[in-house]
Amino acid sequence: MPRSTYAYFFEMRILMELTKKLGKKAAICLFSQKGDLHIIREQDDKHLNYSTWYHQEEDLKKHNMSYLFYDPFDAPEYTYISWNNLSQNQMENLIHHRFSPQEFIGYQAKKRIAFPASWGVMF
């Protein structure tokens, strides 16, 4: 059974904005080497070029690609989001929201972190 790993407010902000933008369809957002959003592609079983999304994500990581993966596999109960090689500016442009410094303070540990260029979170 999935378990939530949500620990920072920026993670929830990303979830809220992606849910508004993408709804209940899994999607992958790919970025060019210049950092521009190249493509947003909805994922479904017919268009998945790999046996699972995990294998696709591993292939993207192996090739050091910049991407964001959004999978509301059992929304609203469970949603998985991960990204690789994205700057804070790229994420803010994608979700149309500028993060505040408070969004990077953990809600339990009260520890502040910088925006992580690569990350994964389960809701």
Backbone as JSON, one array per atom type, in Angstrom:
{
  "sequence": "MPRSTYAYFFEMRILMELTKKLGKKAAICLFSQKGDLHIIREQDDKHLNYSTWYHQEEDLKKHNMSYLFYDPFDAPEYTYISWNNLSQNQMENLIHHRFSPQEFIGYQAKKRIAFPASWGVMF",
  "N": [[0.84, -1.17, 0.0], [0.6, 2.22, -0.86], [2.4, 4.94, 0.68], [2.29, 8.14, 2.09], [4.76, 10.62, 1.47], [4.91, 13.23, 1.78], [6.26, 16.24, 2.97], [6.89, 18.92, 2.86], [5.71, 22.22, 2.21], [5.99, 23.23, -0.41], [5.77, 20.96, -1.97], [3.06, 20.27, -1.77], [1.99, 22.52, -2.98], [2.87, 22.19, -5.62], [1.5, 19.81, -6.25], [-1.2, 20.75, -6.06], [-1.3, 22.69, -8.13], [-0.57, 21.22, -10.41], [-2.63, 19.36, -10.45], [-4.8, 21.02, -11.03], [-4.05, 21.76, -13.59], [-3.58, 19.35, -15.02], [-5.38, 17.42, -14.19], [-6.87, 14.22, -13.76], [-5.28, 12.56, -15.27], [-2.38, 10.74, -15.97], [0.77, 12.2, -16.65], [3.66, 13.32, -18.49], [6.13, 15.72, -18.46], [8.43, 17.03, -20.55], [11.63, 18.55, -20.94], [13.67, 20.74, -22.88], [17.23, 20.76, -23.68], [18.0, 23.35, -23.26], [16.36, 24.07, -21.29], [13.75, 24.77, -21.7], [10.22, 24.13, -21.69], [9.39, 21.35, -23.42], [7.53, 19.38, -24.19], [4.31, 18.34, -23.15], [2.92, 15.42, -22.3], [0.17, 13.36, -22.12], [-0.18, 10.37, -20.34], [-1.08, 7.07, -21.03], [-2.05, 3.62, -21.07], [-1.99, 2.8, -23.76], [-0.17, 4.5, -24.99], [2.19, 4.31, -23.64], [5.53, 3.69, -23.81], [7.0, 1.89, -22.46], [7.17, -0.9, -20.18], [6.24, -0.14, -17.69], [5.54, 2.97, -15.93], [7.62, 3.42, -14.2], [9.85, 2.21, -15.44], [10.09, 3.9, -17.63], [10.69, 6.32, -16.36], [13.14, 5.65, -15.15], [14.71, 5.27, -17.46], [14.73, 7.89, -18.48], [16.13, 9.19, -16.4], [18.56, 7.83, -16.56], [19.53, 8.82, -18.94], [19.93, 11.38, -18.19], [17.9, 13.27, -18.52], [15.72, 16.14, -18.4], [12.76, 16.31, -16.67], [9.31, 16.15, -15.63], [7.21, 14.08, -13.85], [3.89, 13.08, -13.46], [1.53, 11.34, -11.72], [-1.57, 10.58, -10.98], [-2.55, 8.08, -9.76], [-4.46, 6.91, -8.13], [-6.22, 8.95, -7.52], [-8.44, 10.95, -5.55], [-6.9, 9.96, -3.49], [-4.23, 8.84, -3.81], [-1.36, 10.13, -5.29], [1.49, 10.42, -7.32], [4.42, 12.27, -7.76], [7.27, 13.22, -9.53], [10.48, 14.61, -10.37], [13.29, 15.56, -12.41], [16.38, 17.15, -12.74], [15.4, 19.88, -12.78], [15.12, 23.36, -12.46], [14.27, 25.73, -9.89], [13.06, 27.94, -11.05], [12.17, 26.88, -13.53], [10.23, 25.07, -12.58], [8.46, 26.84, -11.32], [7.61, 28.33, -13.52], [6.3, 26.32, -14.95], [4.15, 25.59, -13.25], [2.97, 27.99, -12.86], [3.32, 29.62, -10.56], [4.96, 31.41, -8.01], [7.19, 30.4, -5.63], [7.17, 30.91, -2.09], [9.57, 31.68, 0.5], [8.75, 30.37, 2.85], [7.5, 28.07, 1.98], [9.39, 26.14, 1.79], [10.0, 25.16, 4.24], [9.94, 22.48, 6.38], [6.99, 20.83, 7.45], [6.87, 19.3, 9.75], [9.49, 18.82, 10.86], [10.46, 21.37, 10.71], [12.6, 22.18, 9.27], [14.47, 23.98, 6.9], [14.84, 23.77, 3.41], [16.53, 24.0, 0.23], [15.13, 24.51, -3.07], [14.76, 21.38, -4.53], [16.53, 19.99, -7.22], [16.07, 17.5, -8.26], [13.6, 15.17, -7.39], [11.11, 13.28, -5.59], [7.78, 12.58, -4.65], [5.14, 11.21, -2.75], [1.7, 11.42, -2.45]],
  "CA": [[0.0, 0.0, 0.0], [1.39, 3.45, -0.9], [2.5, 5.73, 1.9], [2.62, 9.52, 1.79], [6.07, 11.12, 1.86], [4.76, 14.68, 1.79], [6.87, 16.83, 4.15], [7.12, 20.35, 2.65], [4.57, 22.91, 1.59], [6.18, 23.38, -1.86], [5.29, 19.73, -2.59], [1.61, 20.39, -1.88], [1.73, 23.56, -3.99], [3.05, 21.56, -6.93], [0.36, 18.91, -6.44], [-2.43, 21.52, -6.33], [-1.23, 23.35, -9.43], [-0.59, 20.2, -11.46], [-3.97, 18.79, -10.5], [-5.63, 21.98, -11.79], [-3.6, 21.8, -14.98], [-3.57, 18.05, -15.69], [-6.52, 16.61, -13.78], [-6.67, 12.85, -13.28], [-4.53, 11.78, -16.25], [-0.92, 10.74, -15.8], [1.43, 13.01, -17.69], [5.09, 13.55, -18.37], [6.54, 16.99, -19.05], [9.84, 16.93, -20.94], [12.25, 19.84, -21.14], [14.82, 20.74, -23.79], [18.52, 20.97, -23.0], [18.04, 24.76, -22.89], [15.51, 24.23, -20.12], [12.39, 25.14, -22.07], [9.26, 23.04, -21.74], [9.39, 20.82, -24.78], [6.28, 18.67, -24.48], [3.53, 17.73, -22.07], [2.23, 14.29, -22.92], [-0.63, 12.53, -21.23], [0.2, 8.97, -20.38], [-2.06, 6.01, -20.85], [-1.45, 2.33, -21.42], [-1.79, 2.67, -25.21], [0.94, 5.34, -25.44], [3.36, 4.08, -22.81], [6.53, 2.96, -24.59], [7.71, 1.03, -21.53], [6.23, -1.79, -19.51], [5.64, 0.64, -16.59], [6.05, 4.34, -15.85], [8.89, 3.34, -13.49], [10.9, 1.95, -16.42], [10.26, 5.11, -18.43], [11.39, 7.29, -15.52], [14.52, 5.18, -15.02], [15.38, 5.56, -18.72], [14.95, 9.34, -18.54], [17.2, 9.49, -15.45], [19.8, 7.26, -17.11], [19.99, 9.73, -19.99], [20.04, 12.68, -17.57], [16.88, 14.14, -19.1], [14.93, 16.99, -17.5], [11.36, 15.94, -16.82], [8.41, 16.06, -14.48], [6.25, 13.0, -14.02], [2.7, 13.26, -12.62], [0.69, 10.16, -11.81], [-2.66, 10.5, -10.01], [-2.97, 6.7, -10.04], [-5.67, 6.6, -7.38], [-6.63, 10.27, -7.01], [-7.61, 11.89, -4.81], [-6.18, 9.31, -2.4], [-2.8, 8.69, -4.06], [-0.76, 10.75, -6.47], [2.95, 10.41, -7.27], [5.06, 13.3, -8.59], [8.74, 13.22, -9.46], [11.13, 15.39, -11.41], [14.74, 15.4, -12.52], [17.11, 18.26, -13.39], [14.57, 21.08, -12.98], [15.42, 24.47, -11.56], [13.09, 26.32, -9.25], [12.44, 28.8, -12.05], [11.43, 26.03, -14.47], [9.03, 24.56, -11.92], [7.54, 27.97, -11.13], [7.01, 28.63, -14.83], [5.4, 25.24, -15.31], [2.93, 25.59, -12.44], [2.47, 29.38, -12.8], [3.3, 30.05, -9.16], [6.27, 31.71, -7.42], [7.25, 29.89, -4.27], [7.64, 31.78, -1.01], [10.56, 30.96, 1.31], [8.08, 29.54, 3.86], [7.08, 26.79, 1.4], [10.52, 25.22, 1.86], [10.19, 24.77, 5.63], [9.21, 21.24, 6.65], [5.87, 21.06, 8.36], [7.09, 18.61, 11.02], [10.84, 19.06, 11.37], [10.71, 22.82, 10.63], [13.89, 22.34, 8.59], [14.36, 24.67, 5.6], [15.69, 23.23, 2.35], [16.48, 24.7, -1.06], [14.36, 23.75, -4.05], [15.55, 20.25, -5.01], [16.51, 19.84, -8.68], [15.51, 16.17, -8.5], [12.79, 14.89, -6.19], [9.92, 12.47, -5.76], [6.9, 12.66, -3.49], [3.88, 10.48, -2.83], [0.6, 12.0, -1.66]],
  "C": [[0.89, 1.24, 0.0], [1.35, 4.19, 0.44], [2.94, 7.14, 1.52], [4.02, 9.87, 2.29], [6.08, 12.64, 1.93], [5.32, 15.28, 3.07], [7.06, 18.34, 4.05], [5.93, 20.97, 1.92], [4.74, 23.09, 0.08], [5.68, 22.13, -2.59], [3.77, 19.8, -2.79], [1.22, 21.44, -2.92], [1.84, 22.97, -5.39], [1.88, 20.63, -7.23], [-0.9, 19.69, -6.81], [-2.42, 22.12, -7.73], [-1.26, 22.34, -10.57], [-1.97, 19.55, -11.58], [-4.92, 19.71, -11.26], [-5.31, 21.9, -13.28], [-3.81, 20.47, -15.71], [-4.71, 17.12, -15.29], [-6.13, 15.23, -13.3], [-5.97, 11.96, -14.3], [-3.04, 11.86, -15.94], [-0.3, 11.51, -16.96], [2.93, 13.07, -17.42], [5.4, 14.84, -19.11], [8.04, 16.88, -19.32], [10.37, 18.32, -21.25], [13.44, 19.71, -22.07], [16.1, 20.93, -23.0], [18.7, 22.43, -22.59], [17.19, 25.03, -21.66], [14.08, 24.62, -20.42], [11.49, 23.91, -22.05], [9.12, 22.6, -23.18], [8.04, 20.18, -25.11], [5.62, 18.27, -23.16], [2.73, 16.64, -22.74], [1.44, 13.52, -21.87], [-0.23, 11.08, -21.42], [-1.03, 8.09, -20.26], [-1.42, 4.72, -21.34], [-1.16, 2.19, -22.91], [-0.55, 3.41, -25.68], [2.21, 5.18, -24.62], [4.33, 3.19, -23.59], [7.34, 1.99, -23.74], [6.69, 0.15, -20.83], [5.55, -1.1, -18.32], [6.21, 2.06, -16.64], [7.41, 4.33, -15.16], [10.05, 3.12, -14.47], [11.15, 3.17, -17.3], [11.05, 6.15, -17.63], [12.87, 6.91, -15.36], [15.32, 5.46, -16.3], [15.68, 7.05, -18.86], [16.09, 9.75, -17.6], [18.54, 9.03, -16.0], [20.4, 8.18, -18.17], [20.06, 11.18, -19.52], [19.08, 13.72, -18.17], [16.2, 14.97, -18.01], [13.47, 16.68, -17.74], [10.61, 16.15, -15.51], [7.4, 14.98, -14.79], [5.13, 13.17, -13.0], [1.8, 12.06, -12.81], [-0.35, 10.12, -10.69], [-3.31, 9.12, -10.08], [-4.19, 6.28, -9.25], [-6.18, 7.89, -6.72], [-8.08, 10.22, -6.57], [-6.81, 11.26, -3.68], [-4.66, 9.28, -2.63], [-2.39, 9.33, -5.37], [0.75, 10.74, -6.26], [3.46, 11.48, -8.23], [6.57, 13.17, -8.42], [9.27, 14.11, -10.57], [12.64, 15.2, -11.32], [15.31, 16.6, -13.27], [16.22, 19.45, -13.72], [14.99, 22.15, -11.97], [14.12, 24.96, -10.93], [12.34, 27.2, -10.25], [11.63, 28.0, -13.06], [10.14, 25.51, -13.84], [8.01, 25.68, -11.74], [6.87, 28.36, -12.44], [6.0, 27.57, -15.24], [4.08, 25.31, -14.55], [2.31, 26.99, -12.31], [2.29, 29.86, -11.36], [4.74, 30.3, -8.72], [6.24, 31.24, -5.97], [7.69, 30.97, -3.29], [8.67, 30.99, -0.21], [9.93, 30.02, 2.34], [7.67, 28.18, 3.3], [8.19, 25.73, 1.43], [10.89, 24.85, 3.3], [9.33, 23.53, 5.88], [8.11, 21.46, 7.66], [6.02, 20.3, 9.67], [8.45, 18.99, 11.62], [11.21, 20.54, 11.39], [12.08, 23.12, 10.02], [13.65, 23.0, 7.23], [15.33, 24.01, 4.62], [15.6, 24.16, 1.14], [15.6, 23.88, -2.0], [15.23, 22.62, -4.6], [15.41, 20.08, -6.53], [15.94, 18.49, -9.1], [14.82, 15.72, -7.23], [11.66, 13.95, -6.57], [9.1, 12.53, -4.5], [5.6, 11.91, -3.77], [2.88, 11.19, -1.92], [-0.45, 10.95, -1.45]]
}
